[in-house]
Amino acid sequence: MLTMLATSVVLADTHQHEAHVHGEARINLVVEGHEVLLELQTPAANLLGFEHAPQTNAEKQQLKTTQSLLSDPSTLLSITNNPCQLVNADVVLPFSDHKDHHHKDHEHNDEVHGDIHAEYTLRCQPGKAISQLTIPVFDHFPGMEKLQLMWIKSNQQGSATLTATNDQVVLPK
């Protein structure tokens, strides 16, 4: 498990200086044996439709809906032919505690660029391959246009750019 976390940090570090781009997000995926670590980093606008503290009832409901969707990792990842169980989930949404903890030098809410970060640990059935993945995030969040997937599995690594019409990846066996 520690190797997975360290590997995820390496993957995340390669992108820490990328610009905050609406419509685009990043998923890091590490497969080690029958465990999977999945990490999502995205601008809040992609999932919420806004990047300010929710003001209307509709925005407050969207925040709750997004929190609920992200509490279920199947919103982000489906592994063909290998059912997996959630071991741990850590979802951080801006504004969920109604505190503005982003860019304190900004005075206007419309200038804040909040991000959503979610990390999941899954345990899949031993002995079954973890190779064909579907990333159904586009089905749930219409603000998502492009997803950069970075993966590590069995000392191999790769990447893929996913879209609503191309949301599947085949990893090496």
N, C-alpha and C positions, 0 to 999 in steps of 0.2 A: 504494500500500500504506500509506503514512504517513497518508493521508486516512482510510483505513479504521480504522486504529488510533485516530486522534484522534476519529473519530466514535464508535467503541466506548467510548472513555473518557467522552465526553459522555453517551452512553446510560447507562453504568454509574453515573456521577455522580448522575444523577437519582434513583437508587434506593439510594445508599450508606447512607442512614439508616433504611431499612426494617427492621422487626423480623425476626428469625430465626424462621420459622414452619414447623413440620414439615408435610410433605405438599405444600408449595408451593415453587416454584423459579422462576428467571428465566433466559431465554435472550435474548441480544442478537444480532441478525443484521444484518450490513451487506453489501450487494451493490454492488460497484463494477465495472462492466464484466463480465468473466468471472471475477472473483475474489469469494470469499465469506469473510467473517470470522464465525465462530460462537463465542459465549462463553456458557458455562453457569455459573451460581452457584446452589448448592443446599445446604441443611443436609445433613450427612453421613448423618443418619438416613434420609433419603429414598432413598438408594442403598445404604447399608450395612446399615441396619436397627438401627444403634447409633451412639452418639457418644462412645465411650471407646476407649482403646487396646484392640485385640483381645486377648482373654484365652483364649478357647477355640480349639480347632482349627477349629471351624465359623466363628468370627468371622475367624480368620486367612485361611481359604479364601475367605470372602466379600470380604475386602479385595482379595485377588488377583484374584478374578473381576471385581470392579468395576473394578479397574485395567485388566484385559484388555478389558472391554467399552468403557471410555472411551477406549482407545487407537484405537478404530475410530469415526470420526465418523458412520458410518451408524447407529450406535446412537442418535444424536440427531437426524439430519437425512437425509432422502431428497429429492432434487430430481428431480421427474418430467421425463423426456425430456431430461435433460442430465447425462451422467455426469461426475463431478468427481473429481479426484485430490487426495489429501492433500499439501499442501506442508509444513505444520508443525503439530505438536500439542504443547501444553503442558498437562499434567494434574497438578493438585496435590491429593493426597488427604491428609487428616490421618492420622497414625499410620502412614503407609507407611514412615517412617524410624524409627518407634518413639520419637519425641521428642514431648513435649507442648509444642507451641509456641503453644497457644491460652490466652488468659485466665490468665496466670500467677498472678492473684490468687485463683483457685479452688483449693481444697484437695482436692476430691473429683471423681473422674472423671465421676460422673453429673451434675455441674453444668457440665461443659464443653460448649459449643455449637460443635462443629467444622463447618466448611464445606468443600465441595468446589468447586474452581474449575477449569474446563477451557476452553481456548481453541484454536481450530483455524483454519487458513488453508487454503482449498481453491481449486483452479484448475479451472474448468469449461470446456467447449468453447466457443470464441468463436463468435459468430453465432447461438447457440441461446439462447432465452429462459430466464431463471431466474425462474419465476413461480409454479409450483405446488409446494408443499412439504408433506411429511409429517414429523411429529416423533414417531418411534416410541419415545421414551423410556419411555412407559407400558408397552410390551410387555416391557421388560427389568427395570423396577424397580417392583414393586407398591406400594412406599411413596410413590410419586409420585402425587398426587391432582390438582394444578392447576399449570399452567405459564403464566407470564406471558411472552409473546413480544413483544419490542420490535424493530422492524425499520426500516432505512433503505435505500432503493433509488432511484437516479436522482432525487435531491433531493426525494424524498417519504419520509414516515415514517408509521408506524402501530403499532398494537399489537393483540394478540389474546390472549384467555384460552383455553388449550387444556386438554382433559381426555382421559381414555382413550377416550371416545366421540366426541370432537371434536378430532382431532389433525392436521387439515389446514388449510393457509392458502394463499390465492391472493394473490400480490403483483401490483401493477400492472405492465403490460408496458412 
